[in-house]
Amino acid sequence: MTIKEIANLAGVSISTVSKIVNNKDQNINPETRSRVLKIVKDYNYTPYGNAKSISTAKSFLIGVLLRNGSESNLLLTGILCAAQEYGYSILLYNSECSAELELKHITSLCKNNVDGVIWEPVSEQSAQHELYFSEQNISVCYVNGFSEDSFYIDFARMGYVLTQKLLDYRHIRIACLLKEKSLRSSMVLDGFKKCLYENQIPYSDTMELYISDTEYFSKIINHGISGIVSSHFASSLMLYEQMERLHYYIPSDLSLVSLRNDIREGISFPHISSLKIPYMEFGHYICEELIKKCEKKESRSDYLFAVPLSFDQEDSLEPPPFMRVKKLVVVGSINLDVTFNVDWLPQAGKTTTILNSTTTAGGKGANQSVGAAKLHREVSLIGEVGNDADATFLLETLERENVSTQGIHRYLGSQTGKAYIYIESSGESTITILSGANGKLSAEKIRRRQHLFKNAGFCLLATEIPIDTVIEAAKIAREYGAKNILKPAALKAIPKQLLALTDIFIPNRKEAATLCPSCDSIEEQAAYFFEKGIEVVIITLGDEGCYLKTADTAKFFPASDFVSIDATGGADAFISAFASYLSEGFSLEHSIRIATYAAGFCVSRQGVVPALVDRNTLETHIGKVEPALLEQNQAFFHSSSL
């Protein structure tokens, strides 16, 4: 392609084309300049053929001179995309924070006759070298520089948004986790301070934490910090790891929000609520601005780059612990339930045909944990599983149901517990249990996991684990101010020590009769346990409802109107719902009535964990048949959750 052909395509003179491609086009119409340059780029025209010594000729080449290119993958991608869109190529240089290397790269860029340079200067002294570019009429766009005409990502705005998110979750005692000598950190801190000021929250130096400070974590604990804004995702990961090592957890003990850069883009765990830094969009933006300068087009004067911001998720955010409903701790068995549907329950000397079988998570600990989690309660389960595939299945199931599994350990020398459940068409069932790893949950192991009792309102205990372990868990719960709810499963006698530690006692009809053989009636049995010092006794009666005994009350509650298909998990559904609503401030009697509906839903379905009802379904049903039950504490629940 010759200059004459370019001139013909553009509808201008050869002289006009020559002036434009050699940067002597001060008096040429901008529209004409743009039309000629587009044709020149489209046809890869090189002025004067091989005479490349003409330094004023356009090369359609852009230099990228970075201070340190190690964290700039998406930035470079954005620059490259914009350059290609406009018909330019790029030369990339990394100064590696060296002033000497930076000057060598500047010399090289000038020799290569680039049209413009995106320059991230090493220091304030770097600006003295700009004369090399100006002498050759090379346009420059500064990035993260030290002057007012430098382009920046608006990290201050991002810091503001991060801080506001914590305030939206009602955190007041917050801090900013920073890196020293970091431009990003200083801008995030500016946004942090501005947000506090506009929300009328006093700022103090104790709110500044630096990842290089070995005492920064102690400062979080000592100052009662409940929320952290982090300028760097790597710092967030370090904080997350440090917290878990010392038995503090996100978001239960600390809410965390962070910026996230391209280096960490592929990390999906841990779940840290973050804002993505728009490096690629920023790279595209500054390259466009440079090309406009090179082609003498009107450009924007906004040096702070910002895009709409949204959090990727909010998994690491909760209100401060003191503002939340206290959580539930469950200590009990974790089993793999193998359920068999049969015409009649197995009997000695008779063969029983299995009609159908299913495999699900089970055990009273697991059942009660999932039951409460489905009702929007924060639940920590403490238990033991084996080192087998069954354990993996159970842990995945519990995590999927939003049960905290931090208190569950694998016992390498045992298999996971199993329950074999036979259910006949009437809904009656019989259960045989292989204790497995459940029997290895010792009192010592409970003591080592006592941090999980922090901020607990109730501890749910079932006796399918060693009785010494149950007693130790009850002691620890009391130490942390939690009340104990005891389900005496598979227990022939209750130690006096456990009775003294029990606040609410919930046996079924058969368990009550076994533990109190001298009393014939339900009323007598409940009175017997009450006289042993237990303040609240609830005996569950299957399809006949339940019986309550306290100092002020002795009454039966009817069962909800559901057809029983599988009664296996009815008691666990009852206990988990009872504890959940009681922890929210519902009265004892209202909590019992709500729990009877939860139990009804469970027994009307096959299995236990799959049959446990979710909060929306439960409250929608109650709202239709007995709405007064939910009116008492509706305002309480909504004020305590987001």
N, C-alpha and C positions, 0 to 999 in steps of 0.2 A: 504494500500500500504506500503510494507516494503522497507528498504534501499536496500536490495538485488534486489528487483523487479525494483526499480529506476535505479540501476546500470545496470541491464540487458537491460532495455529500452534505456538507453543512450549509451550502448556499452563501459562502463568504469568499473573500479574496485569499490568495496564498499568503499575503502579508499579514492578514488578520490571524490566520492559523499559526504562523511563525511567532507572532507576538505572544499569543496565548500559551503555546507550549514552552516558550522560553521565559515565562514570567515577566513579560514587558507589556502587560495588558491593563494598565491602570485606567485607561480611558475607554475601554471596550465595554459594551453593554453586558450586564451580568447574565441575561438570558442567552446571548450569543456565546459567551464564555462557557456556560454550562453545556450548550448544544455541541460545541466543538470538542470539549473535553470528553463528553460521552462517546462521540465517534472515535476519538483517539484511543480511548480505553478499549472500546469494543473491538477495534481492529488492531490492537497492540502496535500502534504506530510509534516508531522510534525516530525522533528528528535527526536529520543529517546522517542517516544510515549508521555507520559504525563510528562516527565521530563523537565518541562519548566523552571527549575532553571538555565539551561545552558544559560548564557546571550549572548554567542557568536553565538548562533543558529539564522538563519534567520527566521524572523517572517512574512515577506512580508506585513509589516504594516508601513505606513508612517504617521508621525505626521505633523499637520499643525498648527502653532502657530502664530496667527495674532495679530498685535498691537490693531486693532479695527475692528471687522468684520461687522460693520453695513452697509458698502458700498461694500461688496465683493461677492454678489450673483453669478455673472457670473464668477468671478475669481475662486470661489469654485467649480462651475460647471465644469470649464475647468480642474481643478486639479483632480476632481473625475473621469471625463471621461478618462483622461490619466492613472490614477491609475488602473481603471478597465481593460483598454486595456492591461496593462502589468501584470495583476493578483495580484494587491495590494489592500489593504483596507486602509482607512484613519481614523485617530483620530483627531478631530478638537478642538482647544482651542482658546479662545478669551481673550487676556490680558487686554482689556478695558483700555489701556494706563496706566496700573498700574505695576510698577516694581516689587512690592511684589507679585502680582498675577502671573506675568510672571515667576518668579522663582519657584512658586508652580507648574506651568504647566510644566516647564522643568524637575522637579523632577518626576512628573507623567509620562512624556514621557519616561524617562530613566527606570522607573519601568516596563513600558509596553514593554520594549525591542524593540522599533521601529527600523527599518533599517535605516531610514533617517528622516530629519525634514526640512520642508519649514518654514523658520523663518523670521517674520517681527518684528525686535527688537523695543522695546519701546523707547530706548534712546541709546546714544553712550556707556553708562556704561553697557548696556546689554551684550556686547561682552565678559566681564570677566566671564560670566557663560558658555561660549562655552566649557570650560574644562570638564564640566559634560558629554557632548556628546562625546568629543574626548576620554575620559577615557573608554567609552564603545564602541568605534569604530563606533559611529553613524554619518553617513554622514549628512552634513548641507548645504542647499542652502539659502542664505540670499535674502530677497525681500525688496526693499525700505529701505535698511539699511544705515549704516554710514561708509562703507568701500568700497574700489574699487572692491572687489569681490562680490558685491551685484547686484542682477538682478533688472532692472527697465523697465517700459514702457518708450519709448523714447518720453516723453512729450515735450522735446525741439524741436524735429522734428515736432510734431503736432502744437506747437506754431508757428513755422516757416511757415507751410502750411496755417494756419489760417490767419496769417499776409499777406502772399503773395496773398491770395484771395482778401483781401481788396485793396491791391495795384493794382491787376488786374482790379478792378473796378475803378481805378484812384483816390483812397483816399490817401491823404498825411497826413492830420491832423487826426491821429489815436491815440488810447490809449489802454492800456491793463487793464482789470478789473480782480482783483486778490483777493485771500483770504490770510490773514496774517498767518504766520507760517505754510504754506502749501507747501510740497515738489513739488506737481504738479504745483502749481502757480509759484514757483521759476524756475522750468524747462521751463514752458511755456514762462515766461519772458525772459529767456535766448534765446529761439528760436525767440521771438519777436525782441529782440535787434540784433540778427545775421541777420535776414531778412532785417531790416532797414539798417544795415551797408552795406550789399551786394547790396542794392538798392540805396545806397548813400543818405539816408535820415537821417538827424541828430537826435540823441536821446536826450531826456531831461527827468528829473525826473517828470515833469508834465504829462508825458505819463503813469505813474504808478498810477492807481486808486485802492483803496481798498474798498470792499463792506462794511466793518465795519465803514468807514468814512461817517458820516452823510452828509457831504458836497460834496460827490463824484459826484452827479448829477449836482449840480451847477457848478462844475469844467468842466463838459462836455460842458455845455452851454457857460460858460464864455470863454473857450479856443477855441470855435468854432470847437469842435471835430465832425467829420462826420462819423467815423467808430470805432467800438469797437471790440477787441479780448477778449473773456471771457474764463477763465480757468475752470469755473464751470457752469453747466447748471442752477443750482438753482439761481446763481447770475444773469444770463441772464434773468430769469423769473422775478426777483425783479426789474431789470432795465426796462424791458418791461412794467410792471405794473406802475412803477413810471412815465414813459414817458407818458403813456395814461392819467394818473391822471392830468398831467400838460399840456395836449394837444400837446404833441410831439409824433410823430408816427414813427414806424419802417415799411418799410425802407424809407419812404418819407423824414424824417428828420435825421435819423441816421441808418446806416447799422450795422448789428450785426452778428458776427460769434462766435461760442462757441464749447467747447468740451461737449460731452453728455455721461453720465455714465449709468450704468444698472438700477439705481434707477428710472431714468426718461424715461426709454425706451418706456413706453406705452403712453407718452404724444404726441398728434398729433397737439395740438394748445396751444399756438401760434406757428406759423411757424418760427422757428429760424434755420437758416442754420448752420449745425453742423457736426462735425466729431465724429463718435462713438469711444469711448475708447475700445480697443480690450482686455477687461478683460478676456474673456473666452479663447481666443487664448493664452494670456499670462499665464494663469493658466495651460493650457495644456503644454506649453513650459517648464515652470520651473519644473513641475512634471516629465516630460521626462528627463530633465537634472539631477534631483535628482536620479531618478531610474538608470540612467547610472552610476552615482557615486557609488550608492549602489552595482551595479553589475560589477563595475570596467571596464566599457566600455568607449571608447573614447567619450568625450563630447565637445561641442563647448565652446569657451571662450568668446563669445560675450554676455556681460552682459546687453547691451541695446537692448530691444526687439522692433521691428518695423514691421508693416505690410503695404501693399499698402493702401493709404488713398483716400477717395472720400467723397464729401459732399452729405448728404441725399437729399438736395434740396437747391435752392438759393433764396427762397422767401423773405428773410430778407436782400437782397443785392440790392442796386441800386448805380449808380454813385452819387457823391456828388451833392446836390441840385443846386449849382451854375453852374454845368456842364450839367445839364439836360435841355431839352426843358421845358419851363414853363407849368404847368398843367392847366387844365380847371376846373372851378367851375361852377356847374349848380344849379340854384335855380328855382324850379318849381314844378309842380304837379306830383303826383305819383298815378296812378290809376290801377285798375283791369279792363282791356278792355274786354268787352263781345261783340264779333263781330257776326253779323247776315248777311248771304248772302240771298238776296231777288231778285225777278224778277223786282220789282220797289220799289222806296222809299215809306215809309208810307205816306198816305194822309188822311186828315180828312174825316171821313165817309166811308172809305174803309178798308176792311180787307186785310192785307198783309201776305202772307204765307212765313215762314222762311224755306229756303232750307237747310241751314247748319249753325252751330254756333261753335265758338272757344273762348277760354278764355286765355288771355295772359297778361303780364305786359304792362302798358301803362302810359299815361300822358306825357306831353311835357318834363317835367324834366327827367323822366325815359327814354323816347325815345332818347332824345339828349345825355344823359349820356352813354347809351349803344352804340349808334352810334359812339361816339368818342372813347370809349374803344375798340371797334372792329377795330378801325384804329390805335391802339397802343398808344393812348393818356392816360396819367394819369388823372383820373377824380374823383372829389369829388362831390357827389350829396347832396344837402341840401333840406330836405323836411319833411313831416309829414305823418304818416300812422296811422291806428287805432289799436285797441287791439283785433284783430280777426285773423282768419285763413288766410284771404286774405293778411294781412300784412306779415305773415310768408312766404307765397308763393312769394310775391314780393321781400322781402329781400333776399331770397335764390336765386331768379332769378338774381338780380342785382349783388350779390357776385359771382355767377357763371360766369357772364359776365365781371368780374374784375372791377366793379365800386366800389369805396370806399363808404361804407355806414355809416361812422362815423358821418355824419351830418344828418342822418335820425333818428327821434325819434318816438316812439309809443305814440299816444295821447289816454289816457285811456277812455276818455268820448265820443269817436266818432268812427264810423266805417270807414274803409278805403274807399277812393274815388273810384268811379266807372264811367266808360264811356260805354254807349250802342251805338254801331256803326252799322248802316245799310248800306250795300253796294249792289248796283245793278250791273247787268252784264256789264255795260259800264265802271265801275270803279268809278262812282260818289258815294258820300256817304253823310250821315247826321249823326250827333252825338248829343246825349243827355248826360249830365254829372250830376252825383251826387257828389258834392264837397267833402263832408265828412270831413276827417281830414285835407285835403288841406286848408280848410278855417280857420284852427286853427294855421297855421304857421304865427306867429306874428313877427313884427319888433323886439321886445325884444328877441325872440328866435334866430333870425338871428344874432343879436349883440352878444349873448352868444356863437355862433358858429363861430365867426369871425376868429378864428385861422385857419380855413380851407381855408381862402383866401391867406394864406402865400404862396409865390412862384407861384401865379397864373398869367397867361398871359391874359386870357379872362374869363369873367363871362357871362354865357348864362342865360338870363332871359326870362321867359314867364309869361304872366299875368293871368294865371288860378288860381293864389293865390291872397290874399288881396293886393291891390295896394300899401298900406303903407309898406308892407313887401318888395315888389319889389323895392321901392324907397330906403329903408334902405339897401338892398343888394347892390344896385348900388352905394350908398355912400361908403360902406365898401370896395367894389371892387376898387374904385378910391383911397381910403386911402392906399391900398396895391399895388397900381401901375398897376392894371389890367384894361383892356378896357371892356366896357359893350356892349354886343350884345343883342338887345331886339327884341323879337317876340311878337307883340301885340294881343295875342289870346283873343277873347271874350271881347274886350275893345271898348267902344263907344267913349271915349275921352281920350287923354293923358295929364296928369298933366304937367304943365310947368316945374316943378322940375325934373320930370323923363326925359323929353326931354333934359334938360340941362346936364343930367348925361349919356345920350346915345351916344355911339361912332359909333355904326353900327346898323341900323334900318332895320329889315327884315319882313315887312308885306306881306301877299298874296294879290291878286287882290281885294277880297271882303273886307278885313280889311283896305286896303288903301282907298277904296271908302267910307267906313263907317267913317273913321277918317278925311277924306277930301272931304265932299260931294259937295263942291263948284267947284271942279276940275273934268273935264270929262275924260281927257286922262291920261294914265299912266305917260307920261312925265311930265304933269302938277302936278300930285300928288307927284311924286318924287321930283320935284323942290320945292314944298310947304314944304315938310319935311326938305329938305336941307336948305332952307331959315330960318327954325326954329333953325338952329345951329347944325344939325346932319351932320357929315362929310361924312359919307358913307350911302347911301340909296339903298337897293336892294329890289325890288318888285318882288316876285315870281309869275309866271304866268302859273303854271301847265304844260300842254303839249306844251305851247308856250315858255317855257324857263323862263327868268327873265330879269329885266331891272336894270341897275346900274347907279347911279348918284353920282358923286363926283365933287370937284372943277375943275378937269381936264378932266373928262370923263362923257359922257352921251350916253349909248349904250345898245342895246338888246343883249342877249346871247341866242342862240337856246337851246332847250331841247335836251337831248341825245336820241338816237333812240331806245327806249324801248316801248313795248306794255303795256299800263296801265291795270292792273287787280284790284288793290286796291290803290287808291290815298291818303289814310288816312295819311300815315306817310311820304309822299314825302318831305314836308317842314322841318320836324325834321331831316330827313336824309341829306337834303341839308345843314342845319345850322351846324349840328355836323361835317360834312366833311369840310365845309368851314372854321370853327374855327380851326379844327385840322391841316389843311395844312397851314393856315395863321400863326398859332403859330410856325410852323417849319421854317418860313421864306419864304414861297412861296409868289409870288406877289398876289395882290388883284385879278387880272383878272384870273390868273392861278388857284387860289383857288376856284373862282366861277366856272370855267369850270370843275374842278375835282368834285366839289360838285354837278354839274348837272348829272354827271355819277352816283354818289352815290344815288341821288334821283331816277334816272332811274331804278337802280337795285331794290330799295325799292318798287316802284309802280308796278313793274312787278311781284311782289310776294304778296301772301296773308298775311295780318296782318302788324304789324309794327316792334316790337322787333325781331321776327323771320326773318323778311325780310331785316333787316339792313345788309349791306354788310361788309365783313371783308377786311382788307387791301390787302392781297395777291390777292383775287379775283378782287378787284377794280383795282389795279395797273397792274395786268396781262391783264385785258381787255383794259385799257387805253394804255398800251404798244403796243397793236396791232392796235388800231384805231387812236391814237393821242399821240405817244410816246414823242413828244417834251414837253408836259405838265410836265413830270416827270424829265426831264433832268436838269431843273433849280436848284433844291435843293437836288438832289440825294446824293451828297457828304455830304451835311449838315446833312441829316437824319442819314446816316450810321455812321458819326462821333459822333453823340449824343446818340447812343444806343449801347448796347452790344449784 
